[in-house]
Amino acid sequence: MSGQKKIYKYKTLKNVAVRLRDDLNNHHFVLLYAYNGTGKTRLSMEFKNISKQRKKNPETDTLYYNAFTEDLFHWNNDLDNDIERHLIINTQSAFFNGFKELALDEKIFGYLERYADFNFDLDFIKKTISFKKQVKNPKFKPDTGEPEYIMQPDIKVSRGEENIFIWCIFLVLIELAIDDDGNGPYNWVKNIYIDDPISSLDDNNAIGVASDLAKLLKKGKDKVKVVISSHHSLFYNVMYNELKKIEHKSHFLHKNGADGYILRATDETPFFHHVAILTELKKVSENGIVNTYHFNMLRAILEKTSTFFGYDDFSSCITGVEDEMLFSRALNLLSHGKYSIYQPVVMNEDNKELFNRILTAFLGKYEFQLPEIFA
């Protein structure tokens, strides 16, 4: 790390939200990296609610994308007939203000066709969105007049496809907010808060989403202020690199045990969170509270380190250490379980000892500077 980074401690997420708003007074963007389970979604709502708690003009000033945004859409799966499946939209939300007076289908599809191969029909009066896809015609034969492809209506898209569709709607709303002359349906938008827009996307789409978003935000940097939070390291790093020439702040957000939250500036080190993960692993190793998912975290660190050094396999990171074959097999076996951070399971004593030995060997081979951000 180059230089000492500032560390700020806060008791509540509301305090963190106030800090983010202060950052936006002097910067166009705030980038925030945080693990899943830290409270990113709740933080976005705290940020939004601050404007509603003002004595003067207690109206929201924030257009947000988070888990609550996805809840504005829910499926009618036509369980009786199994034919007409469609999304039902909650048109009472300010999110849909522009749909009442603007034809947005073409704009939405302009984004959607970059990421997906299906189309849609949006009926704001009926409050429904149905999906359709071009498929091979089973009746097709040359010279019969039957088309080779037909449109299959009322399909049920996957969860990832549904999320990317909702995200494309949000991109259009950002456009409308940026282009609003003060008299349009999104003239109330002063801030945009985006939380984890790519939770169901693969890496290629994550890069595409980040690049498209950055291009749009650069266009509107003098019109709206933006907070972007994510647990996805690739997405975060692309956003950081795309926006680094524009006035912005970037932070790493982490829980401070039972004492609230820590916000650490990462303006010159967007991948500081990898070092922070190592700091956490070292801490649990020392206090003996090692859970099964910590093996997954340790393997992830080795994989990222191997990628950095150009190795073909993560085990190359521990080549030459004592018991390297044992450590490699252990990491392969013990990191494949779907261990959740929400339901921690303590390791047995043998595996704890093995975990500690692997971590010690890795830190002995690579001299990371591990900051005391958890003190």
C-alpha positions as CSV (number, residue, x, y, z in Angstrom):
1,M,0.0,0.0,0.0
2,S,1.2,3.5,-0.8
3,G,0.8,5.7,2.3
4,Q,-1.6,5.4,5.2
5,K,-5.2,5.4,4.3
6,K,-7.8,7.2,6.4
7,I,-10.1,5.0,8.5
8,Y,-13.5,6.2,9.7
9,K,-15.7,4.4,12.2
10,Y,-19.4,4.8,12.4
11,K,-22.0,3.4,14.8
12,T,-24.9,3.1,12.3
13,L,-25.5,2.8,8.6
14,K,-27.4,6.1,8.8
15,N,-24.1,7.7,9.9
16,V,-22.4,6.1,6.9
17,A,-25.1,7.4,4.6
18,V,-24.6,10.9,5.9
19,R,-20.9,10.6,5.2
20,L,-21.6,9.5,1.6
21,R,-23.9,12.5,1.1
22,D,-21.1,14.7,2.4
23,D,-18.7,13.1,-0.1
24,L,-21.1,14.0,-3.0
25,N,-21.0,17.6,-2.0
26,N,-17.5,17.8,-3.5
27,H,-17.4,14.8,-5.8
28,H,-19.4,13.5,-8.8
29,F,-19.3,9.8,-7.7
30,V,-18.7,7.6,-4.7
31,L,-17.6,4.0,-5.2
32,L,-18.1,1.6,-2.4
33,Y,-16.9,-2.0,-2.0
34,A,-18.5,-4.2,0.6
35,Y,-19.0,-7.9,1.2
36,N,-22.4,-9.4,0.9
37,G,-24.1,-9.3,4.3
38,T,-22.5,-6.0,5.3
39,G,-25.7,-4.1,4.8
40,K,-25.3,-2.5,1.4
41,T,-29.0,-2.6,0.6
42,R,-30.0,-1.1,3.9
43,L,-27.4,1.6,3.4
44,S,-28.9,2.5,0.1
45,M,-32.3,3.0,1.8
46,E,-30.8,5.0,4.6
47,F,-29.2,7.3,2.0
48,K,-32.6,7.7,0.2
49,N,-34.5,8.3,3.4
50,I,-32.3,11.2,4.6
51,S,-33.9,13.5,2.0
52,K,-37.4,12.4,3.1
53,Q,-36.6,13.4,6.7
54,R,-35.9,17.0,5.9
55,K,-38.1,19.6,7.5
56,K,-38.2,21.6,4.3
57,N,-39.2,19.7,1.1
58,P,-39.3,16.2,2.6
59,E,-39.3,14.5,-0.7
60,T,-37.0,11.8,-2.0
61,D,-34.2,13.0,-4.2
62,T,-32.7,9.6,-5.0
63,L,-33.4,7.2,-7.8
64,Y,-32.1,3.8,-6.6
65,Y,-31.4,0.4,-7.9
66,N,-31.3,-2.4,-5.3
67,A,-33.1,-5.5,-4.1
68,F,-36.2,-3.4,-3.5
69,T,-36.2,-2.3,-7.1
70,E,-36.4,-5.9,-8.3
71,D,-39.4,-6.4,-5.9
72,L,-41.4,-3.9,-8.0
73,F,-41.8,-6.7,-10.5
74,H,-43.3,-10.1,-9.7
75,W,-44.4,-13.0,-11.8
76,N,-47.9,-14.2,-12.7
77,N,-47.1,-17.7,-13.9
78,D,-50.7,-18.6,-15.0
79,L,-50.7,-21.7,-12.8
80,D,-54.2,-22.7,-14.0
81,N,-53.5,-22.7,-17.8
82,D,-49.7,-22.7,-17.9
83,I,-49.8,-20.4,-20.9
84,E,-49.8,-16.7,-20.2
85,R,-46.8,-15.9,-18.1
86,H,-45.9,-12.3,-17.5
87,L,-44.4,-9.8,-15.0
88,I,-46.7,-7.6,-13.0
89,I,-45.3,-4.1,-12.2
90,N,-46.1,-1.9,-9.2
91,T,-47.0,1.2,-11.1
92,Q,-47.5,3.2,-7.8
93,S,-43.7,3.6,-7.4
94,A,-42.1,6.8,-8.6
95,F,-39.7,4.5,-10.4
96,F,-42.4,4.3,-13.2
97,N,-43.3,8.0,-13.4
98,G,-42.0,8.3,-16.9
99,F,-43.9,5.3,-18.2
100,K,-47.2,7.2,-17.9
101,E,-46.3,9.7,-20.6
102,L,-43.3,8.3,-22.5
103,A,-43.0,5.3,-24.9
104,L,-39.9,3.7,-23.5
105,D,-40.0,0.3,-25.2
106,E,-37.5,1.2,-27.9
107,K,-35.0,2.7,-25.5
108,I,-35.2,-0.3,-23.2
109,F,-34.6,-2.7,-26.1
110,G,-31.7,-0.6,-27.2
111,Y,-29.9,-1.7,-24.0
112,L,-31.5,-5.2,-23.7
113,E,-30.2,-6.4,-27.1
114,R,-26.6,-5.8,-25.9
115,Y,-27.0,-8.4,-23.1
116,A,-29.9,-10.8,-24.1
117,D,-31.6,-12.5,-27.0
118,F,-35.2,-12.1,-26.0
119,N,-37.8,-9.3,-26.6
120,F,-40.7,-8.0,-24.6
121,D,-44.1,-6.3,-24.7
122,L,-44.8,-3.7,-22.0
123,D,-48.4,-2.7,-21.3
124,F,-48.5,0.0,-18.7
125,I,-52.3,0.2,-18.7
126,K,-52.5,-3.5,-17.8
127,K,-49.4,-3.2,-15.6
128,T,-47.8,-6.2,-17.4
129,I,-44.6,-7.2,-19.2
130,S,-44.5,-10.3,-21.3
131,F,-41.5,-11.8,-22.9
132,K,-40.9,-13.5,-26.3
133,K,-38.1,-15.2,-28.0
134,Q,-37.3,-16.3,-31.5
135,V,-36.9,-20.1,-31.7
136,K,-36.5,-22.8,-34.4
137,N,-39.8,-23.7,-36.1
138,P,-40.3,-27.5,-35.6
139,K,-42.5,-27.5,-38.7
140,F,-39.9,-25.9,-40.9
141,K,-38.9,-27.7,-44.1
142,P,-37.3,-26.2,-47.2
143,D,-39.8,-25.2,-49.9
144,T,-42.9,-25.6,-47.6
145,G,-43.5,-22.0,-46.9
146,E,-43.0,-22.5,-43.2
147,P,-40.6,-20.0,-41.7
148,E,-37.4,-21.3,-40.3
149,Y,-37.9,-19.3,-37.0
150,I,-41.0,-18.3,-35.1
151,M,-41.6,-16.1,-32.1
152,Q,-42.4,-18.0,-29.0
153,P,-44.6,-15.7,-26.8
154,D,-45.2,-15.6,-23.0
155,I,-41.9,-17.3,-22.1
156,K,-40.6,-17.5,-18.5
157,V,-37.1,-15.9,-18.6
158,S,-34.5,-17.0,-16.1
159,R,-33.8,-15.0,-12.9
160,G,-30.6,-13.6,-14.5
161,E,-32.5,-12.5,-17.6
162,E,-35.2,-10.9,-15.5
163,N,-32.6,-9.0,-13.6
164,I,-30.8,-7.8,-16.7
165,F,-34.2,-6.7,-18.1
166,I,-34.9,-4.6,-15.0
167,W,-31.4,-3.2,-15.1
168,C,-32.0,-2.1,-18.7
169,I,-35.1,-0.2,-17.6
170,F,-33.0,1.5,-14.9
171,L,-30.4,2.6,-17.5
172,V,-33.2,4.2,-19.4
173,L,-34.4,6.0,-16.3
174,I,-30.8,7.3,-15.7
175,E,-30.9,8.6,-19.2
176,L,-34.2,10.4,-18.6
177,A,-32.9,11.9,-15.3
178,I,-29.8,13.2,-17.0
179,D,-31.7,14.6,-20.0
180,D,-34.5,16.1,-17.9
181,D,-34.8,19.9,-18.5
182,G,-36.6,20.4,-15.1
183,N,-40.1,19.8,-16.3
184,G,-40.0,16.0,-17.0
185,P,-41.1,13.0,-14.8
186,Y,-37.7,12.6,-13.3
187,N,-36.9,16.2,-12.4
188,W,-36.8,15.1,-8.8
189,V,-33.7,13.0,-9.3
190,K,-30.6,14.7,-7.8
191,N,-28.8,11.5,-6.7
192,I,-28.6,8.0,-8.1
193,Y,-27.8,5.1,-5.8
194,I,-26.9,1.7,-7.5
195,D,-26.3,-1.4,-5.4
196,D,-25.0,-4.6,-7.0
197,P,-26.6,-4.5,-10.4
198,I,-24.9,-7.6,-11.7
199,S,-25.5,-10.2,-9.0
200,S,-26.6,-12.8,-11.5
201,L,-24.3,-12.0,-14.4
202,D,-21.2,-13.8,-15.7
203,D,-17.9,-11.9,-15.9
204,N,-18.4,-10.9,-19.6
205,N,-21.7,-9.3,-18.9
206,A,-20.4,-7.7,-15.7
207,I,-17.7,-5.9,-17.8
208,G,-20.3,-4.9,-20.4
209,V,-22.7,-3.5,-17.7
210,A,-19.9,-1.6,-16.0
211,S,-18.6,-0.1,-19.2
212,D,-22.1,0.9,-20.4
213,L,-22.9,2.4,-17.0
214,A,-19.7,4.3,-16.8
215,K,-20.3,5.8,-20.3
216,L,-23.8,7.0,-19.3
217,L,-22.6,8.4,-15.9
218,K,-19.8,10.3,-17.5
219,K,-22.3,12.0,-19.8
220,G,-24.4,13.1,-16.8
221,K,-21.6,13.9,-14.3
222,D,-22.7,17.5,-14.1
223,K,-26.4,16.7,-13.7
224,V,-26.6,14.0,-11.1
225,K,-24.5,12.7,-8.2
226,V,-24.0,8.9,-8.0
227,V,-23.2,6.2,-5.4
228,I,-22.3,2.7,-6.6
229,S,-21.8,-0.1,-4.1
230,S,-20.9,-3.7,-5.0
231,H,-19.4,-6.9,-3.7
232,H,-18.4,-8.0,-7.2
233,S,-14.6,-7.3,-7.5
234,L,-14.5,-7.3,-11.3
235,F,-17.4,-4.9,-11.7
236,Y,-16.0,-2.6,-9.0
237,N,-12.6,-2.5,-10.5
238,V,-13.9,-1.8,-14.0
239,M,-16.0,1.1,-12.6
240,Y,-13.0,2.4,-10.7
241,N,-10.8,2.4,-13.8
242,E,-13.5,3.9,-15.9
243,L,-14.2,6.8,-13.5
244,K,-10.7,7.4,-12.0
245,K,-10.1,10.5,-14.1
246,I,-13.3,12.1,-12.8
247,E,-13.6,13.6,-9.3
248,H,-14.8,10.8,-7.1
249,K,-14.3,9.0,-3.8
250,S,-13.9,5.3,-3.3
251,H,-14.2,3.4,0.0
252,F,-14.1,-0.1,1.5
253,L,-17.0,-0.7,3.9
254,H,-16.7,-3.4,6.5
255,K,-18.4,-4.3,9.7
256,N,-16.5,-3.3,12.9
257,G,-17.5,-6.4,14.9
258,A,-20.5,-5.4,17.2
259,D,-19.4,-1.7,17.2
260,G,-20.8,-0.6,13.9
261,Y,-18.9,0.0,10.6
262,I,-15.5,1.0,9.2
263,L,-15.1,3.1,6.1
264,R,-11.6,3.1,4.6
265,A,-10.5,5.3,1.7
266,T,-9.2,3.2,-1.2
267,D,-8.6,6.0,-3.7
268,E,-5.3,4.6,-5.0
269,T,-5.9,0.9,-4.2
270,P,-9.2,-0.3,-5.6
271,F,-8.4,-3.9,-4.7
272,F,-7.7,-3.1,-1.0
273,H,-10.6,-5.5,-0.1
274,H,-8.4,-8.5,-1.0
275,V,-5.9,-7.4,1.7
276,A,-8.8,-6.8,4.0
277,I,-10.0,-10.4,3.5
278,L,-6.5,-11.6,4.5
279,T,-6.6,-9.4,7.6
280,E,-9.9,-11.0,8.6
281,L,-8.6,-14.5,8.0
282,K,-5.5,-13.8,10.1
283,K,-7.8,-12.4,12.8
284,V,-10.0,-15.6,12.9
285,S,-6.9,-17.7,12.8
286,E,-5.6,-16.0,15.9
287,N,-8.8,-16.0,17.9
288,G,-9.8,-19.6,16.9
289,I,-13.2,-18.7,15.5
290,V,-12.7,-20.3,12.2
291,N,-15.8,-21.2,10.2
292,T,-16.1,-23.5,7.2
293,Y,-16.6,-20.7,4.7
294,H,-13.2,-19.3,5.7
295,F,-11.6,-22.1,3.6
296,N,-13.5,-20.7,0.6
297,M,-12.2,-17.2,1.3
298,L,-8.7,-18.5,1.6
299,R,-8.8,-20.4,-1.7
300,A,-10.3,-17.3,-3.4
301,I,-7.3,-15.2,-2.2
302,L,-4.9,-17.9,-3.5
303,E,-6.7,-17.9,-6.9
304,K,-6.5,-14.1,-7.2
305,T,-2.8,-14.2,-6.2
306,S,-2.1,-16.9,-8.8
307,T,-3.8,-14.8,-11.5
308,F,-1.8,-11.8,-10.5
309,F,1.5,-13.7,-10.9
310,G,0.3,-15.5,-14.1
311,Y,0.2,-19.0,-12.6
312,D,-2.0,-21.7,-14.1
313,D,-3.2,-23.0,-10.8
314,F,-3.7,-21.6,-7.3
315,S,-1.6,-24.3,-5.8
316,S,1.5,-22.6,-7.4
317,C,1.1,-19.9,-4.7
318,I,2.2,-22.4,-2.1
319,T,4.9,-24.2,-4.2
320,G,8.0,-24.8,-2.1
321,V,6.4,-24.6,1.3
322,E,6.4,-27.5,3.6
323,D,3.5,-29.9,3.1
324,E,2.5,-28.2,-0.1
325,M,0.8,-31.3,-1.5
326,L,-1.3,-31.7,1.7
327,F,-2.2,-28.1,1.6
328,S,-3.3,-28.2,-2.0
329,R,-5.5,-31.3,-1.5
330,A,-7.0,-29.7,1.6
331,L,-7.9,-26.5,-0.2
332,N,-9.4,-28.5,-3.1
333,L,-11.5,-30.7,-0.8
334,L,-12.5,-28.2,1.9
335,S,-13.4,-25.2,-0.3
336,H,-15.9,-26.9,-2.5
337,G,-18.8,-26.8,0.0
338,K,-21.5,-24.2,-0.4
339,Y,-20.8,-22.7,3.0
340,S,-22.8,-19.6,3.8
341,I,-21.6,-16.6,5.8
342,Y,-25.2,-16.3,7.0
343,Q,-25.2,-19.7,8.6
344,P,-21.6,-20.1,9.9
345,V,-20.4,-23.5,11.0
346,V,-17.3,-23.8,13.1
347,M,-14.6,-26.1,11.8
348,N,-13.5,-29.1,13.7
349,E,-10.1,-28.8,15.5
350,D,-8.1,-30.8,12.9
351,N,-9.4,-28.6,10.0
352,K,-8.7,-25.4,12.1
353,E,-5.1,-26.5,12.6
354,L,-4.8,-27.2,8.8
355,F,-6.3,-23.8,8.0
356,N,-3.9,-22.0,10.3
357,R,-0.9,-23.8,8.8
358,I,-1.9,-23.0,5.2
359,L,-2.6,-19.4,6.0
360,T,0.7,-19.1,7.9
361,A,2.7,-20.7,5.0
362,F,1.0,-18.4,2.5
363,L,1.7,-15.2,4.5
364,G,5.2,-16.4,5.1
365,K,5.8,-16.7,1.3
366,Y,4.2,-13.4,0.4
367,E,4.8,-10.4,2.6
368,F,1.4,-8.5,2.6
369,Q,1.1,-5.4,4.7
370,L,-2.0,-6.2,6.7
371,P,-3.5,-3.0,8.2
372,E,-5.1,-3.1,11.7
373,I,-8.5,-2.0,10.5
374,F,-10.3,-4.3,12.9
375,A,-8.8,-3.1,16.1
